[in-house]
Amino acid sequence: MTRSTENGPEGRVGYWAAFGYQNHVIPVEDPRREGRDLIALCGVMTAPEDVTARDSRPTCCVCATEVRSGRIDVRP
């Protein structure tokens, strides 16, 4: 997936992560981050120690839509 050029500098970089019941995308730089919690594109929060690599859990539909839109560039 490549970064969208139509959104200019708004394009963000993130990575897939599994936590809770789904796989989510966590932006590398997120101004919403408060304290030690990580916040997924969909707004779900988790502690860093609860995050694992993308696995066989279902994919969050909100995070997947953001990736397909090109507004975020997902890195391995």
ABEGO torsion letter per residue (X at the ends): XBBBAAAEAABBBBBBBBBEABBBBBBABBAABBEABBBBAAGBBBBAAABBBBBABBBBAAAAAAAAAGABBBBX
